[in-house]
Amino acid sequence: MTLQRFSPALGCLLALAAGVLTTLTASPFELWWLGPVAVGLVYLGLHGLTPGQAALRGWCYGVGLFGSGASWVYVSIHDYGYTGVPLALFLTGLFVAGLALFLAATLWLYRLVTGPRLAFLSFAGAWVLGEWLRTWLFTGFPWLLLGSAHVDSPLAPWAPIGGVYLLSLITALTGTLGVECLRRRWWAAAPIAVLWLAPLALPAQWTTPAGDPLRVALLQGNLPQLIKWTPEGQREAARTYRTLTLAQPDDVDLIVWPEAALPMLEEEARPILERVQSNLAPDTALLTGILQRDGSGLYYNSVIGLGNAEGEYRKAHLVPFGEYLPLESLLAGTIAFFDLPMPTMTPGAEGQGPIHAAGTTIGNAICYEIIYADRVAEQARGAELLLTVSNDTWFGRSIGPLQHLQMARLRALENGRYLIRATSNGVTAIVDPQGRVTARAPQFETASLSGEAVPMAGLTPYTRTGSWPAWLLAALMVLPGLRRRPTG
């Protein structure tokens, strides 16, 4: 057995292990240095395979990645989807196997159109193009992207330049170059050194303060998900958030309640909100997640402002099977599991502006939206502060909420903005423009997190351009490896 050839079974086993290693790069493990190792294990011996064999290896990697890193799906389905263990296991397995097809397709296409020439470049480029495909195809699922682990690594200064996909590209290229080093092609060590040492010369901060720090209070109600939408849960939610809000000092600038803090429609919550607003200090703003219904009977997952705030934001990127049912005409009434616990949501309009609150402009992302880097960058272009509200109760006590926070931290770093994150039961946190958590509430407790967030002016290179330069670079890296048609 050599680095070039080993049995297909061993190759699939290594790919499966590589997927698990990629999960270990993410929170709560944060072993970011395993990323290049995982890529190297997939890259090893790949060019001795047919496209079909490569697809199988990619699928095994995906099963390892999502089977370990997205295992929280089982919690959502079993604990809160009212399904038995066998069905929950089946649906979770189906979810994992389906997502793994993205990796299978990436490696199949890579082996179909490329050869061994400059493979270390073309493979890294193909990897990132596969991540791009997974971000948008079938509404997308950009969870556990290779670059998301590097918010705390030496590569972090690349994030404001090219975002998560540039981080993925550098990580993948490090992995393939590392394999070339193992093959005693020592020249490969030089570009690795450049990629990892260059951040020492990059600016530490691309944005500047736009005003005085805001005193913020993020409220975490910790209401049980299983009773939240019952009359008892609605009363408890109203009592909890009203009490936590009244306990805030008069000098707080901004109070934030999480996603759907009051489990009712805005029209039903209005009397409660008006009583809370009447007790706010004149200069205090309150933002809350709420469900809205318009005059046409359409429902929206929204953020609205009270007191010293104006404007609203409606969630534009919805969660399939959680907030709406794809192919509803075919599936509705046939699978009881897909009965949603709330009305089917309607996506908000694209290009929504910021909310104005406490004298600053706030870009918004509701729950799942924070994992979409380009969507957050679009919001950041017109905002001085970023806000995400979420209900991570669906994750239970799994690793999901910690992964979710890590991706939110990377959005702050990419855009050079403070990010405030209010959740139902954690992880509620304040993140600075370097992606560092400056304040954090304990999980699974009723809490009020107080701290400061500074409005920031200026745009990072990534905020200006979004991800397309990294995607273009990835495509250009694939080109030299394309198979040449024989002439004559």
C-alpha positions, 0 to 999 in steps of 0.5 A: 500500500502506498500514498497513491493506491490502497484498497477501496474499502480502506479509502472509504473508511478513511473518508468516513473518518475524515468526515468525523474529523471535520466535525471535531474542527467545529464547536464545541471541540474546536480542533481547527487544525484537523481540517487539512488532515481531513481533506488530505485523507479524502485526497489520498489515492483519489486519482486511482479511482473511477468517477463512481468510486470517487463518488462513493468515497465522497458519500462516505465522507458526507455520512461521517460529517453529517452523521456526527456533526448534524446529529442534533437533527434527531433531537429535533425530530424525536423530542419536538417532532413527536416521532418514535425512535425508529421513525426518528432514526430513519428520518435522521439517516435519510437526512444524513444520506441525502446531504452526503450526496452533495459530497458524492456529486463533488468528487464524481464530477471532479474525477470526471473532468480533471486529471492528475495535473496540478491536482492539489490545486484543482481538488481544493477548488472543486471542494469549495465549489461543492460547498457553494453548491451545497449553500444554494441548491434546494434552498441550501444547507451551509452547515459545517463548511470547512472554513467555519472552524477558523474563527479562532485559528491563525487563518482568521484574519483572512475572513474579512477579506474573503469570508468563509469560502476563502477560509475553506479554500485555504484549508483544503489547499493546505490539506492537498499540499500536505499530501504532496509534502508526504510524497516528498515534493518539498516545494509544497511546504512553501505555499503552506507557509505563505498561506498561514503566515500572511495573516500576520501582515493583514490588518487587525481591524477594517472598521472603526467605531461610529459612536459611543458604545450601546448598553444592551440587555439580551433576554433569555426566557428559557421556556420549555418548547413542548409547552411554549405554544399552549395557553399556559406557555403563552401566559408564562412567556408574557410573564417572563419577558415582561418581568425581565424587561421591567428589571432593566435599568433606565440607562439601557439603550437596547433590549432584545427578546429572542425569536418568537419570544411571545408564542402568538401573533403580533395582533394577539401580543399587541396589548402585552407589548403596549404595556411593556412599551409604556414602562420603557425609558424614553430613549430605550429601544426594544426589539423582539422576534414575533409572528406576523399576519398581514391582511392577505392572511400570510404569516411571517417570522419577523423582528419588530421594534418598540420604544426608541425603534422603528422598522421591521424585518421579515425572515427571507430564508425559511427553514424547509420542513420547519417553517414551510413544507416543500412540495406541499401539494404532494406531501400535505396530509400524507406524512403526519410528521410534517404537520408544522407546530405553527402556520406555514411562513411566507418569506420576507422580501429580498433587500430589506433595509436595517432597523433603526433603534437606539440611534444606530442601524441594525442588520438582521438575521433570524435564526437559520439565516445567520449561517448564510454568509452573503445574506448577512454581508448584504445586511451589514452593508447598510448597518452599524450593528448586527443582530440575530435572534433565534430559538435554539430550543429545537437543538436540545442539549446537543452540539447544535447551539454551539455550532450555531454560535460559532457560525454567528461569530464568523459573520461578525469577523467577516463584516467587522461588526459587533453582533448581538445574539438573543436566543430562547435558551442559549447561546445568548451572547455579544460578539465583537468585530474580531469574532470574540465573545465578550459576554455570554449567558449560561445555557438552559437558564432564564437570564438577562445578559448585559453588556456593550456593543459599539456601532461600527463604520466602514466595510471590510473587503468581504462585506463589499464583495461577498463571496464571489471572488472566493468562488471565482478563485476556486473555479480558476484553480480547477481549470488547470486540472481539466482533462485535455482532449486528444488532438489529431 
